Amino acid sequence: MLDTFCFLHYYIRGDSMKRKRILALILAILAVVLMSAPIISFAAVSTGEGEATLLQEGEFDIATGESVHYATLRSVSDSVAESVYNGLLAYADKIDVSALLCNVDEFDAYYSNIINDNPDLFFVSSSYQYYYSKVTGKVTAVVPQYAMSQEEVENAMTVFNAGAKRALSEVDDTMSDLQKALTIHDYICSYAVYPQIYDANGNYSSALDLDIYHSAYGFFKDYNAVCAGYTLTFSYLMKQLGIDCEYVSSGDMEHAWNKIKIEGNWYNIDITYDNADFIEAENTYGLAYHACFLKSDSYFQSENGLYHYNYATYDDCAANNTVFDSYFWDDVNSRIYTVEGNYYYLNPNYASQTAVLTKRTLSGTESALGTSMRAPTLSITRYAKDSSGTQHQIPHSEILTRLCYLDGKFYLNDYQNIYAVYPNGIQRTAFSGTGYLISLGTERGELLYQTYHNQSNVITIDKREYFKNSLVQYHLYPDVNNDGVVNGRDWGYIVQQATLNY
């Protein structure tokens, strides 16, 4: 171009009129080029529509898992992913992704990963639009769609953050990563309720299966969640604790669970299968199975692991370590608490239908605290299909004793009483009532329990101050003397049980 202009300058320098005409022509050509440039640029950009594959919208196919792994390996795109995440969190109308240099056919996986990997984006819809360059085929911007209004999102985030804060308050800095994972696992199991999504005939009902159940927001809002909700809740909390955690999904099983990295090894965790409320559709506080906690891939594919199959397994997060495939917590149905580095749990004896509060040190030394609790034993049949579609009936036993920890004391129950046990083993009766107790738990600093004959009869007993201060006005107490009336006589009966100040 420079040579051409030099030639023209030399050619016309001797003829003033010709020079003016040619210069005018050149300027006209330049003007046309400059005016058409934006049109050419605009014409090179087009739009398209995409559909992300999201756990929080009930997608369980293997591509979901693959999309997560695919994008997490692309460390070069971390800064762009952070920008997209922040844009979605801020309810942005349009987000620039030109720096990603991502092809159109790759963007679904990338966008899916960002949402799936950040459960606090529960309000983002799977549908979206995008801009891309016709010249390069690269996506330049994404236009998200949201499942909630901005005002609804602000209110929901307040609920979400409060729920996450409650869960995270269960752990402390003295715990190892394993103990933190165990504590959060048991917390979710203890409070989560698998909602009723089947009709009266036992058939799945899409009308009953609400979108909120598939998100972490569903758990943090009112504890209702299906497997995707459990999985995303655990993923989010592990991320807040700085623990590597992925999720696994199986389209054939229509199921999702987690993988977690502890001391350099990956393990499977299926909170859905460890939550007894998945079976009972009722919240039985304080109940937590551990048969699917920190298990290998081979274990998860067996009957003991309840036949997980046809799911995405990646080389760098394959769960090959079997150290926890047979471990002390396998038959423990109570919450396991970590206090000053030691484990406390109810050790069951199904032959005698008893359970005893047990302390286990990190070295594996176990000692019993207090006396054994006697309670009815339930025989439960669990159902699971293997990869061939064969239905298996798997027997399971459960003793109706529960354990919770409040204000420096353990509370546990037998079939009719609640006991307080100090970490040094001193045991005292905290409450004696009527009816079979089937659950025990804490909620916002209060002790709750349920009676066997009416599972909806959840009764709250306020903090233990009520057992040491007779001047406190009685309220919220059960009919402990079984006279059909809740009054001062019930309060007097409760005070009578307090043989020591707690």
TIMARKOL-428488 format. One record per residue (C-alpha): x, y, z; residue in one letter. Coordinates in steps of 0.02 Angstrom, whole numbers, plus 32768, in hexadecimal, padded with zeros to 4 digits. Layout:
BEGIN
+------+------+------+------+
|    u |    v |    w | resn |
+------+------+------+------+
|    X |    Y |    Z |    A |
...
+------+------+------+------+
This chain:
BEGIN
+------+------+------+------+
|    u |    v |    w | resn |
+------+------+------+------+
| 8000 | 8000 | 8000 |    M |
| 808F | 8077 | 802A |    L |
| 80E6 | 804F | 7F84 |    D |
| 8045 | 8076 | 7F27 |    T |
| 8034 | 8120 | 7F79 |    F |
| 80EB | 8147 | 7F56 |    C |
| 80D1 | 811C | 7E9E |    F |
| 8034 | 8187 | 7E92 |    L |
| 808D | 8218 | 7EE4 |    H |
| 811C | 820B | 7E67 |    Y |
| 80A5 | 81F7 | 7DD4 |    Y |
| 8037 | 828D | 7DF7 |    I |
| 80AF | 8309 | 7E43 |    R |
| 80C9 | 8362 | 7D9F |    G |
| 8012 | 8381 | 7D78 |    D |
| 7FB7 | 83E8 | 7DFB |    S |
| 7F08 | 83CA | 7DB6 |    M |
| 7F25 | 8311 | 7D9E |    K |
| 7F6E | 8309 | 7E4C |    R |
| 7ED3 | 8356 | 7E98 |    K |
| 7E5F | 82E1 | 7E3A |    R |
| 7EBE | 8246 | 7E6B |    I |
| 7ECD | 827D | 7F21 |    L |
| 7E12 | 829A | 7F24 |    A |
| 7DF7 | 81EC | 7EDF |    L |
| 7E6A | 81A1 | 7F63 |    I |
| 7E11 | 81FE | 7FEE |    L |
| 7D68 | 81C2 | 7FAD |    A |
| 7DA5 | 810E | 7FAD |    I |
| 7DE8 | 811F | 805E |    L |
| 7D43 | 816A | 8098 |    A |
| 7CE2 | 80D7 | 8051 |    V |
| 7D58 | 805B | 80A4 |    V |
| 7D4E | 80B2 | 814D |    L |
| 7C90 | 80C0 | 8148 |    M |
| 7C7A | 800A | 8118 |    S |
| 7CF2 | 7FC8 | 819D |    A |
| 7C72 | 7FC5 | 822B |    P |
| 7BF5 | 7F72 | 81B9 |    I |
| 7C71 | 7EEC | 818B |    I |
| 7C9F | 7ED3 | 8243 |    S |
| 7BEA | 7EC8 | 8278 |    F |
| 7BC2 | 7E4F | 81EE |    A |
| 7C4E | 7DDD | 822C |    A |
| 7BF9 | 7DC7 | 82D6 |    V |
| 7B5F | 7D59 | 82E9 |    S |
| 7AF5 | 7D15 | 8377 |    T |
| 7ABE | 7C6A | 83AE |    G |
| 7A5E | 7C12 | 8438 |    E |
| 7AA3 | 7B92 | 84B1 |    G |
| 7A67 | 7B1D | 8538 |    E |
| 7AD7 | 7AF4 | 85CB |    A |
| 7ACF | 7A4A | 861F |    T |
| 7AAB | 7A6F | 86D5 |    L |
| 7A99 | 7A00 | 876D |    L |
| 7A2A | 7A84 | 87BD |    Q |
| 79AD | 7A68 | 8730 |    E |
| 79AA | 79AB | 8741 |    G |
| 7A2B | 797B | 86BE |    E |
| 7A8D | 78DF | 86EC |    F |
| 7ADA | 78A4 | 8648 |    D |
| 7B92 | 787D | 8643 |    I |
| 7BB2 | 7915 | 85D5 |    A |
| 7B90 | 797E | 866E |    T |
| 7C20 | 792E | 86CA |    G |
| 7C8E | 7936 | 8630 |    E |
| 7C6C | 79EF | 861B |    S |
| 7CA7 | 7A10 | 86CC |    V |
| 7D47 | 79AF | 86B6 |    H |
| 7D67 | 79FB | 860A |    Y |
| 7D5C | 7AAD | 8646 |    A |
| 7DB8 | 7A97 | 86E9 |    T |
| 7E4F | 7A58 | 8689 |    L |
| 7E54 | 7AFA | 8625 |    R |
| 7EB6 | 7B5E | 86A3 |    S |
| 7EDD | 7BDF | 861E |    V |
| 7E26 | 7C12 | 8626 |    S |
| 7E1B | 7C27 | 86E2 |    D |
| 7E1C | 7CE4 | 86DA |    S |
| 7D91 | 7CE4 | 8659 |    V |
| 7D2D | 7C68 | 86C0 |    A |
| 7D3E | 7CDA | 8756 |    E |
| 7D01 | 7D6B | 86ED |    S |
| 7C6A | 7D08 | 86B1 |    V |
| 7C45 | 7CCD | 8762 |    Y |
| 7C4C | 7D7F | 87A6 |    N |
| 7BE0 | 7DBB | 8717 |    G |
| 7B5B | 7D37 | 8738 |    L |
| 7B61 | 7D5A | 87F2 |    L |
| 7B44 | 7E12 | 87CB |    A |
| 7AB0 | 7DE9 | 875A |    Y |
| 7B09 | 7E2F | 86C0 |    A |
| 7AAA | 7E42 | 861D |    D |
| 7B42 | 7E1A | 85B1 |    K |
| 7BEF | 7DD6 | 85DB |    I |
| 7C8A | 7DE7 | 856F |    D |
| 7CE4 | 7D40 | 8551 |    V |
| 7D4D | 7D71 | 84BB |    S |
| 7DEF | 7D4F | 851A |    A |
| 7DBC | 7C99 | 852C |    L |
| 7DD3 | 7C73 | 8472 |    L |
| 7D53 | 7BE9 | 8483 |    C |
| 7D00 | 7B98 | 83EC |    N |
| 7C43 | 7B98 | 83E1 |    V |
| 7C39 | 7ADB | 83F0 |    D |
| 7CA1 | 7AE1 | 8490 |    E |
| 7C45 | 7B6B | 84E9 |    F |
| 7BB2 | 7B04 | 852A |    D |
| 7C2B | 7A99 | 858F |    A |
| 7C8B | 7B2F | 85CD |    Y |
| 7BF1 | 7B91 | 8601 |    Y |
| 7BA3 | 7AF7 | 8652 |    S |
| 7C3E | 7ADE | 86BA |    N |
| 7C3E | 7B8E | 8700 |    I |
| 7B8B | 7B7E | 873D |    I |
| 7B9A | 7ACB | 877B |    N |
| 7C3C | 7AF2 | 87D5 |    D |
| 7BF0 | 7B86 | 8831 |    N |
| 7B4F | 7B51 | 8889 |    P |
| 7B30 | 7C04 | 88C1 |    D |
| 7AFC | 7C23 | 880C |    L |
| 7A5B | 7BC3 | 882D |    F |
| 79F5 | 7C4F | 87DC |    F |
| 7A49 | 7C41 | 8730 |    V |
| 79E6 | 7BEA | 86A9 |    S |
| 7A2D | 7B6A | 8630 |    S |
| 79F3 | 7BCF | 8599 |    S |
| 7A64 | 7C58 | 8557 |    Y |
| 7A92 | 7CB9 | 84BB |    Q |
| 7B41 | 7CDB | 847B |    Y |
| 7B9E | 7D47 | 83FE |    Y |
| 7C25 | 7CFB | 8393 |    Y |
| 7C9B | 7D2E | 8307 |    S |
| 7C71 | 7CE7 | 825C |    K |
| 7D26 | 7CFB | 822D |    V |
| 7D77 | 7C9E | 82BF |    T |
| 7CE4 | 7C38 | 82FF |    G |
| 7D0C | 7C71 | 83B0 |    K |
| 7C88 | 7CA6 | 842F |    V |
| 7C9D | 7D5C | 845F |    T |
| 7C11 | 7D7A | 84DD |    A |
| 7B87 | 7D1F | 8539 |    V |
| 7ADA | 7D60 | 8563 |    V |
| 7A9C | 7CFE | 85FB |    P |
| 79E9 | 7CD8 | 8629 |    Q |
| 79B1 | 7CD1 | 86DE |    Y |
| 792D | 7C69 | 8734 |    A |
| 7907 | 7CF1 | 87B4 |    M |
| 78F0 | 7DAD | 87B0 |    S |
| 797F | 7E14 | 87F6 |    Q |
| 791A | 7E3E | 8891 |    E |
| 78F2 | 7D86 | 88AC |    E |
| 79AA | 7D5C | 8899 |    V |
| 79DC | 7DDA | 891E |    E |
| 795F | 7D91 | 899A |    N |
| 7990 | 7CDE | 896E |    A |
| 7A4A | 7D04 | 8983 |    M |
| 7A29 | 7D43 | 8A33 |    T |
| 79D7 | 7C9B | 8A5C |    V |
| 7A61 | 7C3B | 8A02 |    F |
| 7AEE | 7C93 | 8A5E |    N |
| 7A99 | 7C7F | 8B07 |    A |
| 7A82 | 7BC5 | 8AEA |    G |
| 7B36 | 7BAF | 8AB4 |    A |
| 7B72 | 7C0E | 8B4D |    K |
| 7B0E | 7B9A | 8BBF |    R |
| 7B5B | 7B01 | 8B6F |    A |
| 7C0C | 7B45 | 8B73 |    L |
| 7BFA | 7B72 | 8C2B |    S |
| 7BFE | 7AB6 | 8C4D |    E |
| 7CB8 | 7AAC | 8C24 |    V |
| 7D4F | 7B00 | 8C70 |    D |
| 7E06 | 7B19 | 8C46 |    D |
| 7E3F | 7A8C | 8CBA |    T |
| 7DF0 | 7A0B | 8C46 |    M |
| 7E4B | 79B2 | 8BBA |    S |
| 7E02 | 79B6 | 8B0A |    D |
| 7DBD | 7907 | 8B27 |    L |
| 7D67 | 793D | 8BC7 |    Q |
| 7D20 | 79D7 | 8B73 |    K |
| 7CDB | 796E | 8AE5 |    A |
| 7C91 | 78F1 | 8B61 |    L |
| 7C40 | 797C | 8BC6 |    T |
| 7BF0 | 79CD | 8B2D |    I |
| 7BBA | 7922 | 8AEB |    H |
| 7B63 | 78FC | 8B8F |    D |
| 7B18 | 79AA | 8B9B |    Y |
| 7AC5 | 7998 | 8AF1 |    I |
| 7A8B | 78E7 | 8B17 |    C |
| 7A42 | 791D | 8BBD |    S |
| 79DC | 79AE | 8B78 |    Y |
| 79B8 | 7987 | 8AC2 |    A |
| 7910 | 7943 | 8A8F |    V |
| 78FC | 78EC | 89E8 |    Y |
| 7855 | 7935 | 89AF |    P |
| 77C0 | 78D1 | 8979 |    Q |
| 77CB | 78D2 | 88BB |    I |
| 7761 | 7837 | 889D |    Y |
| 76A4 | 7834 | 8891 |    D |
| 762D | 77C6 | 88F5 |    A |
| 764B | 7737 | 887A |    N |
| 7707 | 773F | 8890 |    G |
| 7727 | 778D | 87E6 |    N |
| 77A0 | 781B | 87CB |    Y |
| 7747 | 78C3 | 87BC |    S |
| 779C | 7953 | 8763 |    S |
| 771B | 79C6 | 87B2 |    A |
| 775B | 7997 | 885F |    L |
| 7813 | 799C | 882D |    D |
| 7836 | 7A56 | 883F |    L |
| 78D2 | 7AA7 | 87F5 |    D |
| 7905 | 7AE9 | 88A0 |    I |
| 791D | 7A36 | 88DE |    Y |
| 79AF | 7A21 | 8864 |    H |
| 7A12 | 7AB5 | 88A7 |    S |
| 7A77 | 7ADD | 8941 |    A |
| 79FC | 7B6A | 895F |    Y |
| 7974 | 7AE8 | 897F |    G |
| 79D8 | 7AA0 | 8A10 |    F |
| 7A0B | 7B46 | 8A5A |    F |
| 7959 | 7B88 | 8A4E |    K |
| 78F7 | 7AFD | 8AA3 |    D |
| 7964 | 7A61 | 8A99 |    Y |
| 7902 | 7A15 | 8A08 |    N |
| 7971 | 79CD | 897F |    A |
| 7987 | 793A | 890A |    V |
| 7A2F | 78ED | 88DF |    C |
| 7A69 | 7980 | 8874 |    A |
| 7A3F | 79F6 | 8902 |    G |
| 7AA2 | 798F | 897E |    Y |
| 7B34 | 7986 | 8905 |    T |
| 7B38 | 7A40 | 88DF |    L |
| 7B25 | 7A6D | 8997 |    T |
| 7BB9 | 7A00 | 89C8 |    F |
| 7C20 | 7A44 | 8936 |    S |
| 7BFF | 7AF7 | 8968 |    Y |
| 7C2B | 7ADC | 8A1F |    L |
| 7CCA | 7A7D | 89F4 |    M |
| 7CFD | 7B0B | 8980 |    K |
| 7CE5 | 7B87 | 8A0F |    Q |
| 7D56 | 7B19 | 8A7A |    L |
| 7DDC | 7B0F | 89F4 |    G |
| 7DC7 | 7A53 | 89D9 |    I |
| 7DCF | 7A0E | 8927 |    D |
| 7D25 | 79C9 | 88F9 |    C |
| 7CD5 | 7994 | 8854 |    E |
| 7C2F | 794A | 882A |    Y |
| 7C08 | 78AC | 87C9 |    V |
| 7B6A | 788B | 8767 |    S |
| 7B1B | 77F5 | 8714 |    S |
| 7A95 | 780B | 8691 |    G |
| 7A62 | 7754 | 869D |    D |
| 7A4E | 775F | 8759 |    M |
| 7A06 | 780F | 8750 |    E |
| 7A72 | 7830 | 87E6 |    H |
| 7B01 | 789E | 8821 |    A |
| 7B7F | 7899 | 88AE |    W |
| 7C29 | 78E0 | 88DE |    N |
| 7CE0 | 78B7 | 88D6 |    K |
| 7D54 | 7908 | 8953 |    I |
| 7E10 | 7911 | 8963 |    K |
| 7E56 | 78E6 | 8A0F |    I |
| 7F11 | 78DC | 8A2F |    E |
| 7F36 | 78CB | 8975 |    G |
| 7EB4 | 7844 | 8950 |    N |
| 7E07 | 784F | 8903 |    W |
| 7D71 | 77FA | 8955 |    Y |
| 7CB7 | 77EB | 8930 |    N |
| 7C32 | 7835 | 89A1 |    I |
| 7B79 | 7818 | 8982 |    D |
| 7B17 | 787D | 8A00 |    I |
| 7A70 | 784D | 89B1 |    T |
| 7A8D | 7796 | 89D6 |    Y |
| 7ACE | 77C0 | 8A84 |    D |
| 7A34 | 7827 | 8AAD |    N |
| 79AE | 77B7 | 8AF6 |    A |
| 792A | 7839 | 8ACF |    D |
| 7942 | 7806 | 8A1A |    F |
| 78EA | 7767 | 8A50 |    I |
| 786E | 77AC | 8ACD |    E |
| 7841 | 7856 | 8A7F |    A |
| 783F | 789A | 8B30 |    E |
| 78C1 | 78FD | 8B8E |    N |
| 7906 | 788C | 8C15 |    T |
| 7980 | 7902 | 8C68 |    Y |
| 7A29 | 78BD | 8C98 |    G |
| 7A28 | 782A | 8C20 |    L |
| 7ABC | 7813 | 8BAB |    A |
| 7AF9 | 7777 | 8B51 |    Y |
| 7BB0 | 7767 | 8B21 |    H |
| 7BB2 | 76D4 | 8AA8 |    A |
| 7BD5 | 774A | 8A16 |    C |
| 7C54 | 77BD | 8A68 |    F |
| 7D07 | 77C2 | 8A24 |    L |
| 7CFB | 7726 | 89BA |    K |
| 7D5A | 76E9 | 8922 |    S |
| 7D12 | 76D7 | 8872 |    D |
| 7D12 | 7619 | 8880 |    S |
| 7CB3 | 7621 | 8925 |    Y |
| 7C31 | 7697 | 88DB |    F |
| 7C11 | 761C | 884E |    Q |
| 7BED | 758E | 88CA |    S |
| 7B52 | 7562 | 892F |    E |
| 7B99 | 75B3 | 89CB |    N |
| 7BAF | 7652 | 8966 |    G |
| 7AFE | 763D | 8921 |    L |
| 7B30 | 761F | 886C |    Y |
| 7B6B | 76C2 | 8820 |    H |
| 7B87 | 76A9 | 8766 |    Y |
| 7BA0 | 76FB | 86BB |    N |
| 7BE8 | 779B | 86FE |    Y |
| 7C79 | 7805 | 86C3 |    A |
| 7D1F | 77D6 | 8713 |    T |
| 7DB8 | 7841 | 86F2 |    Y |
| 7E6C | 780C | 8701 |    D |
| 7E9D | 7899 | 8775 |    D |
| 7E0C | 787F | 87EE |    C |
| 7DF7 | 77C3 | 87E7 |    A |
| 7DD2 | 7781 | 8896 |    A |
| 7E4A | 76EF | 88A2 |    N |
| 7E7A | 76FA | 895A |    N |
| 7E1A | 7679 | 89C2 |    T |
| 7E55 | 76A9 | 8A71 |    V |
| 7DA6 | 76E0 | 8AA5 |    F |
| 7D44 | 7657 | 8A4B |    D |
| 7D3A | 75FD | 8AF1 |    S |
| 7D3F | 7677 | 8B81 |    Y |
| 7CFA | 7695 | 8C2F |    F |
| 7C6D | 7705 | 8BF2 |    W |
| 7C20 | 7689 | 8B78 |    D |
| 7B96 | 7651 | 8BEF |    D |
| 7B84 | 76F5 | 8C4D |    V |
| 7AD8 | 7741 | 8C33 |    N |
| 7AED | 77D6 | 8CA6 |    S |
| 7B49 | 7878 | 8C84 |    R |
| 7C03 | 786E | 8CA7 |    I |
| 7C44 | 7906 | 8D03 |    Y |
| 7CF8 | 7941 | 8D09 |    T |
| 7D23 | 7993 | 8DAF |    V |
| 7DD8 | 79C3 | 8DD5 |    E |
| 7E14 | 794D | 8D4D |    G |
| 7DB5 | 78B3 | 8D8C |    N |
| 7D1F | 785F | 8D3D |    Y |
| 7C7F | 7844 | 8DA1 |    Y |
| 7BF4 | 77D6 | 8D60 |    Y |
| 7B74 | 7752 | 8D90 |    L |
| 7BBE | 76A5 | 8D7A |    N |
| 7B2E | 762D | 8D53 |    P |
| 7B17 | 757B | 8D8E |    N |
| 7A88 | 7534 | 8D28 |    Y |
| 7A82 | 748E | 8D85 |    A |
| 7A5B | 74E4 | 8E2B |    S |
| 79FE | 7576 | 8DD9 |    Q |
| 7A6D | 75F2 | 8E33 |    T |
| 7AE7 | 767C | 8E09 |    A |
| 7B6A | 76CE | 8E74 |    V |
| 7BBB | 7778 | 8E64 |    L |
| 7C6E | 7755 | 8E2E |    T |
| 7D09 | 77C1 | 8E28 |    K |
| 7D8B | 7797 | 8DA4 |    R |
| 7E36 | 77E9 | 8DA1 |    T |
| 7E99 | 780A | 8D02 |    L |
| 7F04 | 7773 | 8D2C |    S |
| 7E69 | 7705 | 8D28 |    G |
| 7E55 | 76E8 | 8DE3 |    T |
| 7D9D | 76D9 | 8E13 |    E |
| 7D4A | 76EE | 8EBD |    S |
| 7C93 | 76EB | 8EF3 |    A |
| 7C46 | 7783 | 8F49 |    L |
| 7BAE | 7768 | 8FB7 |    G |
| 7B39 | 76D4 | 8FAC |    T |
| 7AF0 | 767C | 8F15 |    S |
| 7A4E | 76C1 | 8ECE |    M |
| 79C9 | 7640 | 8EAA |    R |
| 7950 | 7666 | 8E1D |    A |
| 78EB | 760B | 8D99 |    P |
| 7948 | 75CF | 8CFF |    T |
| 78FE | 75E9 | 8C53 |    L |
| 7919 | 756E | 8BC6 |    S |
| 791D | 75D0 | 8B24 |    I |
| 7926 | 7592 | 8A72 |    T |
| 7981 | 7602 | 89F8 |    R |
| 7969 | 75ED | 893D |    Y |
| 79ED | 760A | 88B7 |    A |
| 7A01 | 75DD | 8800 |    K |
| 7AA5 | 75A4 | 87B6 |    D |
| 7AE4 | 75CD | 8708 |    S |
| 7A80 | 753E | 86BC |    S |
| 79DE | 7584 | 8703 |    G |
| 79CB | 74F9 | 8784 |    T |
| 7975 | 7536 | 8823 |    Q |
| 79CC | 7505 | 88C5 |    H |
| 7982 | 7503 | 8973 |    Q |
| 7A05 | 7532 | 89F3 |    I |
| 79DD | 7519 | 8AAD |    P |
| 7A0F | 75A0 | 8B27 |    H |
| 79FA | 75B2 | 8BE3 |    S |
| 79E6 | 7651 | 8C46 |    E |
| 79D9 | 766E | 8D02 |    I |
| 7967 | 76FD | 8D34 |    L |
| 79EA | 7759 | 8D98 |    T |
| 7A2B | 7804 | 8D66 |    R |
| 7AB9 | 7876 | 8D9A |    L |
| 7ACE | 7932 | 8D99 |    C |
| 7B4A | 79AB | 8DE6 |    Y |
| 7B15 | 7A4E | 8E37 |    L |
| 7B66 | 7AC6 | 8EB1 |    D |
| 7BF9 | 7A52 | 8ED7 |    G |
| 7B8F | 79B8 | 8EFB |    K |
| 7B54 | 7923 | 8E97 |    F |
| 7A9B | 78F9 | 8E96 |    Y |
| 7A5E | 784C | 8E6A |    L |
| 79C0 | 77E9 | 8E81 |    N |
| 7981 | 773C | 8EA5 |    D |
| 78D0 | 7708 | 8E7A |    Y |
| 7882 | 7786 | 8EF3 |    Q |
| 7904 | 77F6 | 8F46 |    N |
| 7982 | 787B | 8F17 |    I |
| 7A2A | 787A | 8F6F |    Y |
| 7AB5 | 78F9 | 8F7E |    A |
| 7B66 | 78B6 | 8F7C |    V |
| 7C01 | 791D | 8F99 |    Y |
| 7CA0 | 78F8 | 8F36 |    P |
| 7CE9 | 78B1 | 8FD9 |    N |
| 7C60 | 782C | 8FDB |    G |
| 7BED | 7871 | 9064 |    I |
| 7B3A | 7849 | 9032 |    Q |
| 7A99 | 7894 | 9074 |    R |
| 79E3 | 7887 | 9041 |    T |
| 79B1 | 7928 | 8FEB |    A |
| 78FE | 78FB | 8FC0 |    F |
| 7888 | 786A | 8FD9 |    S |
| 77E9 | 7865 | 8F73 |    G |
| 776A | 77F2 | 8F25 |    T |
| 7766 | 77A3 | 8E7A |    G |
| 77F4 | 775A | 8E17 |    Y |
| 7877 | 77D9 | 8DE5 |    L |
| 78B4 | 77C2 | 8D33 |    I |
| 7920 | 785A | 8D16 |    S |
| 7984 | 78DE | 8D6F |    L |
| 79D9 | 7977 | 8D2C |    G |
| 7A03 | 7A2E | 8D40 |    T |
| 79BB | 7AC1 | 8CE3 |    E |
| 79FA | 7B72 | 8D03 |    R |
| 7A38 | 7B48 | 8DB0 |    G |
| 79A1 | 7AE3 | 8DE8 |    E |
| 7988 | 7A2A | 8E03 |    L |
| 7900 | 79D4 | 8D9E |    L |
| 78B7 | 7926 | 8DA1 |    Y |
| 782C | 78C3 | 8D4F |    Q |
| 77B8 | 783D | 8D91 |    T |
| 77A5 | 7799 | 8D37 |    Y |
| 76E8 | 7791 | 8D31 |    H |
| 76D9 | 7837 | 8CD6 |    N |
| 776D | 786A | 8C6C |    Q |
| 7725 | 7917 | 8C4F |    S |
| 7727 | 7936 | 8D0B |    N |
| 77CD | 7992 | 8D11 |    V |
| 77E1 | 79DE | 8DBE |    I |
| 7862 | 7A61 | 8DEA |    T |
| 78B5 | 7A67 | 8E94 |    I |
| 7910 | 7B0B | 8EAF |    D |
| 79C5 | 7B10 | 8EE7 |    K |
| 79FA | 7AB6 | 8F84 |    R |
| 79DE | 7B51 | 8FEF |    E |
| 792C | 7B13 | 9000 |    Y |
| 796B | 7A80 | 9063 |    F |
| 79C7 | 7AE8 | 90E5 |    K |
| 795B | 7B83 | 90FF |    N |
| 78AE | 7B64 | 9148 |    S |
| 7882 | 7C1D | 9136 |    L |
| 7882 | 7C15 | 9079 |    V |
| 77D2 | 7C1B | 9034 |    Q |
| 77A0 | 7B75 | 8FE8 |    Y |
| 776E | 7B6D | 8F33 |    H |
| 7784 | 7AFC | 8E9B |    L |
| 7788 | 7A64 | 8F0C |    Y |
| 773A | 79BD | 8EE2 |    P |
| 76B4 | 7968 | 8F47 |    D |
| 7735 | 7907 | 8FAB |    V |
| 76BD | 78C5 | 9030 |    N |
| 7644 | 788D | 8FA9 |    N |
| 75AA | 78E0 | 8FF5 |    D |
| 7575 | 7930 | 8F51 |    G |
| 75A2 | 79E2 | 8F88 |    V |
| 7644 | 7A45 | 8F7B |    V |
| 7651 | 7AAB | 901B |    N |
| 76B8 | 7ACB | 90B7 |    G |
| 76AE | 7A15 | 90EC |    R |
| 7712 | 79E6 | 9052 |    D |
| 7793 | 7A6B | 907D |    W |
| 779E | 7A29 | 912E |    G |
| 77B9 | 797A | 90EC |    Y |
| 7847 | 79B6 | 907D |    I |
| 789B | 7A13 | 910C |    V |
| 788C | 7976 | 9176 |    Q |
| 78F8 | 7919 | 90F8 |    Q |
| 7987 | 7995 | 910A |    A |
| 79EB | 793B | 918F |    T |
| 7A81 | 79AC | 9170 |    L |
| 7A9A | 7A5B | 912E |    N |
| 7AD1 | 7A52 | 907A |    Y |
+------+------+------+------+
